Amino acid sequence: MNRSIVLQVLVFFIYLFFQVLILKNAVMFHVAFCFLYIGYLLLMPVETNPLILMALGFVLGFSVDVFYDSLGLHALSSVFIMYVRNYWLAGLTPQGGYDANALPSVANNGVQWFITYVLPPIFLHHTILFFTEAGGFDYFWHTLTKVFASSGYTLLVMLIVEYVFPGRRS
Amino acid sequence: MERIFLFLYQYRAFFTFLALELFCAWLIIQNNQYHGARFFNSSNNMVGGLNNFSQNMRDYFSLREVNSVLAEENARLRKSLELRNQIIVSGTIADEVLVPRFDFISAKVVNNSTDRYTNFITINKGSREGIEAGMAVISPQGVVGKVKMTSSHFSVVTSLLNIDLRISGLLKRTGHFGTIQWDGRDPQVVEFEFIPRHVKVMVGDTVITSGYSGVFPEGILIGTVEEIDLREEAPFYEMRVRLAQDFRKLSFVSVVKSNLLHELDSLELQIPDLKR
C-alpha cells in the first residue's frame, strides 16, 4: 500500500515535468497542443473516490498552470473532467463489471473501449480550456480548430504511452 | 440543522466540485488583472530556475543565429555612436541638453510561448536589476512587449502576442498613428487599426512605435504592412502587419527604463481631460 502511494506520487511528477518541460514545446502547426497530463488523472483506478480525484485534478492542473502562466485555467478544466469521470465510467461498465482496483487501461479493457472512455473527457477538457483562455466565443472557429486538433494529438500520445507502458500502476 | 449537514454530506462531491471551480474561476479573473497573483507564476524563483535550465538546453540550437543578430546590432550601434560623437564634437548640440531618456537592461528569455491567446515571456532579470512593472521590452529586431510583474530575479513580460496588449504604432512614411493589437491567430502577424481612410497606405510600409506613451522609445521597428482592408463607409483602415521579430526565435531582449516617464506623467496629469 505504502509502496504504491510512493509510486503514484513519482508518476505524478513524471507526468507533470514531462508536460511542462517537453510537451510544452511540442506544439504542432500553432494549433495542436498535447496535454498528456490529464492521462494521469483519467488512468486512476476505477473505484477512486471522486473527492480524491478532484483534489488530484486541482493540484495537477494548478501545478501545470504555474508553469504556463495561466493561473486557474488548467485547474478549472481538470477538476471539471474529474467530477464527470466516475459518472462516465459507470455508464461504460463492461459486461460483468470492473475488477476490484482495476485500471481503466488498454491492457484491461481493449483499445476500442479505451478510446470511447478517454475521448469525451479529453474533448471536454480542451473545450473548456481553450474557450476560457480565449475569454469567450470571440474567436470561435479558430478556437474550435484548436480543440479538435489538440484532442486528436493528446489522444494519439496517450495511446502511444499506453502501448509503451502497458503495465503501469496495476 | 442536522438535516442541512446531512444534505451537505450527501452531496459532498458536488459541493467540493463547486467550491474548487469557483476558486479556479476567481484565480483566472484575478490573474487577468494587471497585478494578479504575485507568487504562483513563472517569475517565482523555483519555477524560473527550472525554466532557466530548460531554456539553457534549447539555447544550444540557436547559438549561431543569436550570434549573427547580436553582431549586426553591434555594428549598427557603433555606427550611430560614431554619428552622435561627431554631432557633439562639431558643437551643434550642447552636451547637457542630451539627457539620457532611456536606459537599457539586457536580459535573457527563459520561457516563451507563441501559440496561446495570452502569451507571456519570462526573462532572467528582476526587481534586483531595477526592472519594474510597466516597462517596455524590445529586442534587436523590434518590439517584444511590456513587463507585467517582477520577482527579485525574474520578470514576466506580456508578449505583443497577447490579445489583451495594445500599443501605439506609427506609419513611418506618412506619420499617422494607430493601434497595434494581436488577433490571436498567426504569431507573425498583428492587426493595425485606426489609420483614417484619407491616408494613402501601401503594402510594405514600415510601422514603428510612436513613443507617445513614453513607455517605448520612438522609432522602434514593429513590422511591415502586409494586407490592407478598407470597407466601404468604414472610417478607418484595417491592416495586417507582419512582425519584424519572429517571436519563436526570441533569445535576448532589452528592457527599456524610461527616465523621463515620471516627468511626462506628472506634467500630463495636470490636464484632467488628456487621454492617451
Interface residues (C-beta under 8 A of the other chain):
Chain A: L21 K24 N25 V27 H30 V31 F33 P50 L51 M54 F58 G61 F62 D65 V66 F67 Y68 D69 S70 L71 G72 L73 A75 L76 V79 F80 Y83 T132 E133 A134 G135 Y139 H142
Chain B: R12 A13 F14 T16 F17 L20 E21 F23 C24 A25 W26 L27 I28 Q30 N31 N32 G36 A37 F40 N41 S42 N44 V47 L50 N51 S54 R58 N111 S113 T114 D115 R116 Y117 T118 F120 T122 V156 I163 D183 G184 R185 D186 P187
